[in-house]
Amino acid sequence: MARGLALKKTSIIACIVPLFTGYFYFEVLNGIQQALSNYGYDLILNSVDKIEKKEEVLKRTIRERKVDGVLLISLPISNKLATKFIESKLPIVLVDNYHDSLDSITIENKEGAFIATEHLIKLGHKHIGMINGNPGSLPAMNRLEGFKAALGKHQIACNEKFIVSTDSNDDPEINQNDGFNKKAGYRGMQQLLQTDNGRPTAIFVSSDIQAAGAIRAIREHNLSIPNDIAIIGFDDIELSTYLA
């Protein structure tokens, strides 16, 4: 640490992630760790569960300067804190989120959702549903936009009853990772299977881990995939290889 202070370099990167890390975060962190090891850097992982805790960690990081940079994953940052990072000259990169004053790496959520939904359309489906995450999260917003854009392009009416989002729920497990989790997918699929006046013949699921829960619900109803209901997920996590 003394040597680092003298050189003004610690060779440490701080990574801040939501408390309930899932498969998506495991794979992101694995990629981060591989890149850091190639450059001789170490990783400090901070897991936060509340906005207040995230703000506290970010402020402390700026104040103590014990790292060379920060990766903020799937979490928003206030304009005030963004300004503090710029003024401190401590590098920060947002991953899976965006702020117009900071560097960021984002997923093409809208385009990916569009491609997935259009794939179902090209298979001949016209009654297509969607299981989304928390509608307040940026990925969920963008994926819903892509879903609706694909339906619009092919002049297919969007049935709002076929869209299930993980809104505020009393069950903390369903709220984990903004609703991008297996239990939320299971609950969402159960709801779609009970839709009045018919159910969708195909479902775009906004994450693969949700798709795992959705598949379980479909099989519990003794329905066949894809003969009764076709399903496509988003993320391409390693787990999805074993879901077929």
N, C-alpha and C positions, 0 to 999 in steps of 0.2 A: 504493500500500500504506500509506503514511504517513497519507493522508487517511482510508483505511478504518479504520486503528487509532484515529484521533481520533474518528471517528463510530461506532466499534465495529460497522462494517459493511463487508464486502468486495465485495458483489454477486457472489459466486461460490458455486456449489453443487458439491459433490463427488459424483460418481456412481461407485459401486463395483460392478463386474460380473464374472462369471466370465471367465477368460482366453479361452476359445474361444467368442467371441460368434457366434451364428448369426442366422438371419433374424428370429426372434422378438425378439432383443435389438436388432437394427438398427431395427426398427419402434418398439420401446419408446423407444429413445434418440432417434429422430426426433421422437416426440411430446414428450419431455422438452425437447429443444432448442427446439422451436417455442414451448412454454409459457414457457421461460426468456427467450427473445428478446422476448416480449411485455412482460416486466417489467424488461428491461434487465439481466438476469443473464447471467453467463458460466458455462460448464460445465468442470469438471476431471474427466477420466475416468481412473479407476484400474482396471486389469484385473488380476485376481489368479487364480492357478492352484492355490494351496494354502491350507488353513485357516490355517496359521501366518502366511502373507503377509497374508491378510485381517485377522487380528487385529492385526498390526503396523501396517497402514494405518489401521485404526480408532483404535488407541491414539495414533498420531502425529497424526491429525486432531484428536482431543480436546486433545492437548497443545499443538499449535501454533496452533490457532484461526485458520487462514488462510481459512476458508470460513464461510458463514452457515448452512449446513445440509448434510445428507448424505442421499443416496438409496442404499439398499443393495438391489440387485436379485438376486432368486433365490438369495440366500445367507442362511443362518441366523446368528443372533447369540446369544452366550452370555448367561446371566443376569447374569454379572459385568460384561460390557461394556455391557449394557442399563442397568444401574444407574449406570455411569460416565457414560453419555450423559445420563441424567436429572439426575444431580448437577451435571454441567457446564452444563446448560441449553442445550446445543447441539442444535438440532432434528435428528431423524433419522426418516426414513420408510422402512419396509420395503416393497418392491414384489415381488409374487409370492412372498411369504413372510409369516410371522406370528409376533409375540411379544406376549403379553397385556399387557405394560407399555408398549408403544410403538405409535405410529400405523402403520398398515399399509394397503396397497391389495392386495387379493388377487383372483384370478380365481375365478369360480364353477366350479371344476374338477369337483366332483361333479355339479352340476346339468347342466353342459354335456355331460359324459360320458353322463349318464342320457338326455338329449334325443337325442344322437347314436345311442346304442344302440337306443333306442325307435324311432327313425326306421327303422332296419334291420328291427326286429321288425314294424313296421307294413307293411313291404314284403313280409312273408311269410316272412322268414328265421327259422329255429329253430336252426341250427347256426352260431353266431356266435363268432368269435375276437377276440382283442385283442392288439395289439402295444403294449407299455407302455415307459416309460423305466425308470430305476433305481428299484427298489421302495423304496429308502430316502429318496427325495426326496418332499417334501410333495405337489407336483402329481401325481406318479405314484400315490401312495397314494389321493388323493382321486378321481382319474379311474378307478381300479380299483373303488373303492367305488360310484361312479355306474354303471359298467358292470354290476356284479353286482346293484345295486338294480333296474335296468331288467329284467334277466333274471328276477329274483325276482318283480317285480310281475306279469309275464306268465307266471309259472309255467313258465319254461324252465330246464332243468337247466344248470348252469354246468360245462362240461367244462374242467377245469384244464389238460388237454393243449392246449387252444386258446388259452391265455394265455401269451404270451411276454414276459418282462421282460429288461431289460438289466442282468443281474447283473454282478458283478465279472468283468472280461474282460481277457485279456492284451493285447488290441488297444487302444491308447490312443485311436484314432479313434472306436471304438464307445463309449468311456466319455465322450467329450466332451459337455458340456452335459447331464450325467446321462442319457446315452443318447438324448436328443432330437436325433437327427441322422440324416442320410440313410443312412449305412452301417449303423447299428443297425436301421433300418426294413427295409433290404434283407435283412440277416441274419435278422431275425425272420420275414419273409415266407418266406424259403427254408425255415426250420424248420417253419412251419405247412403249407407245401405238401408236406412229407414226413411229415406226421402219420399214424400207423398208423390203420387202420380209418376211412378217409375224412378229408376236409379240410373246414374250415368253408366255408360258402357266402357268408359276409359277414364283414368285418373292421372293427372299430373301432380306428383307429390314434390313439394319444394325442398326436400332433402332426403338423402338415401336412408338416414336413420329413422325418419318418419315412415318411409316406405316399408321398413322392416315391420313396424307396428301395424301398418295398413294391410300388409300381406297376411299377417296373423289373423286379423279380423275377417278378411275375405275367406280364409280357409276354415275359420270357425263356423262360417255360414254355409259351408260345404259348396262353395263356388270355385270355379276353375279359373286360373290365370294362364293365358289371356283369353280363353274361350268365353267366359262369362264377363270378366272385367279385365281389361288391359291396364297395366300400371307402368309408369316411368318415373324415376327419381332424379334428383339433381345433386351433384357433388362428385360422383364417381369415387367414393371412398373404397378402400380395400374390402371392407365388409360386403359391399354390394356384389362382389364376385360370387358370394355364397348364397345369395338370396334367390337365385333363379330356381 
